[in-house]
């Protein structure tokens, strides 16, 4: 072999058609850490290849050199006599006599760089893969969020519709409840005016006044505990009962006993639904000018005599639906013409400072009953505007002028 | 659909005979590897060449790393080629991993195939001691895949420069040449992983067509022990030991390869005549 090639700064090796080593230069023998070329010549190239390179030579090098007659910049790893792997670049060409000439350059440093490049590429691929995955997850989450939003929107719409339906139903129920209320009575002997205001659509207050005979009138005011739909339902069932009883001219004790009994009966098997109510019932006989009343736990009615003196028709009994088998006893007193009586529920009295109702009555004794009613009504509305919280109970009052 | 497969798998048909013979390229190569072998068959056979999707002149846009991440993807390519050409009783010549792909295809659809010629086959490249030595540890194969990736860096420009020096080549030939032993690292490593880490030892016992194992001397990819393992476990198989010492005898020694295949086929024909079932 040419002396220049023997010690050239690159490996030089020639191979036979069957990949056996024909010649090898000194530089490559040294690189491979063999004592002399004699141990390599005549051996298969595999002797100086790593396992993976042996396969690679078969899969790529031999087909390529056969097809193209040359190979350029093939990366391989050689195996030294001491078992060290040596990364190299190989150029080869196929000669006319079917011998293969290879030039080999070790590339430790470049290999490290390429390793880094590959690692960097792999890291970039991994990062990009993870980013894609995260993006997909994000998209999925967004999809879920959107569908939840849609559900929320739909349920909101349903709620809104439900609310609207309920509102409509309540307004209808309010009309029905108000239909059950009796109209004002105004004649030469008596004037009866009423004010009725529910804290919600439906009220737990109910009243009724009836002309029983040409001279006799029955006036009742009830306040079922609580307010809203449940209380309103109880008022409606009580109303149908008291309307019948009072219209038939039944004695006050019996009216109250029946109502009391009815409540006990209603809830005897259902403690959860239990409601009681306060009630005041008056009968007025214009011919004898007497007032007979029973007050079952209700705020005292205020009686204003013609001379301005105020009296209270205090409770005579506990509320209806509380204690069973109570005996109701009415009280009777006589009046003179011009006497006024104010019946009210606690929603009215509690809207004011104590004694406000007394003052309002006293202060308006000289004006007409309708004006007095308006005065109280306006005072209530003013209070309601001032203190929102006082508007949370049903309010009802009845003004009578004898 | 039919035209699509012909284009997708770059199917090329030549030869004057009626009996079909399919040549399937081995690991990572395309149909050009058969150029020294196929003229010997064109007189008597209908010679069919094709490329797996991702290699040679195939339609690379049909590549799908999930489908072709498993050997079954390449088996399906073979079945698609057979179906589109309506092949009956074809001889399938497969190199390296293609011989196993052909075997799996014949197990799936026997009617397409009459014989398998397996050049340097291996049902499993990994060692599975103590009873099976495929020749490789997992690390060896992983290093090989790394080496493929590293060569991609070096090769990216090699092919274009080679082409400039060969001005007489036609464009079509350039295209073919350019993809020789595909350098696309994604496709090459996908194929490598599908091939090298598959264990088909369960499948060989279910072989339905007779086969010839061509065992080369000193084949480090498919060692002698593996060829003999196949001979023992592959029903209806014969083994021929070749003098050539490489993994690619059809390239390194096409004459011996042609002779080995023809000898086997002649014997098979005589067997058929002898059994009175009619000749080819």
HADDOCK unambig.tbl for C-alpha pairs under 7 A between the chains (distance, minus, plus):
assign (segid A and resid 18 and name CA) (segid B and resid 245 and name CA) 6.47 0.50 0.50
assign (segid A and resid 51 and name CA) (segid B and resid 140 and name CA) 6.16 0.50 0.50
assign (segid A and resid 52 and name CA) (segid B and resid 140 and name CA) 5.47 0.50 0.50
assign (segid A and resid 52 and name CA) (segid B and resid 141 and name CA) 6.61 0.50 0.50
assign (segid A and resid 52 and name CA) (segid B and resid 143 and name CA) 5.96 0.50 0.50
assign (segid A and resid 52 and name CA) (segid B and resid 144 and name CA) 4.70 0.50 0.50
assign (segid A and resid 55 and name CA) (segid B and resid 220 and name CA) 6.97 0.50 0.50
assign (segid A and resid 55 and name CA) (segid B and resid 221 and name CA) 6.25 0.50 0.50
assign (segid A and resid 56 and name CA) (segid B and resid 144 and name CA) 6.91 0.50 0.50
assign (segid A and resid 58 and name CA) (segid B and resid 246 and name CA) 6.86 0.50 0.50
assign (segid A and resid 58 and name CA) (segid B and resid 247 and name CA) 5.90 0.50 0.50
assign (segid A and resid 59 and name CA) (segid B and resid 27 and name CA) 6.93 0.50 0.50
assign (segid A and resid 60 and name CA) (segid B and resid 181 and name CA) 6.99 0.50 0.50
assign (segid A and resid 63 and name CA) (segid B and resid 251 and name CA) 6.76 0.50 0.50
assign (segid A and resid 72 and name CA) (segid B and resid 158 and name CA) 6.61 0.50 0.50
assign (segid A and resid 73 and name CA) (segid B and resid 154 and name CA) 5.66 0.50 0.50
assign (segid A and resid 73 and name CA) (segid B and resid 155 and name CA) 6.97 0.50 0.50
assign (segid A and resid 74 and name CA) (segid B and resid 151 and name CA) 6.08 0.50 0.50
assign (segid A and resid 74 and name CA) (segid B and resid 154 and name CA) 6.58 0.50 0.50
assign (segid A and resid 75 and name CA) (segid B and resid 150 and name CA) 6.79 0.50 0.50
assign (segid A and resid 75 and name CA) (segid B and resid 151 and name CA) 5.42 0.50 0.50
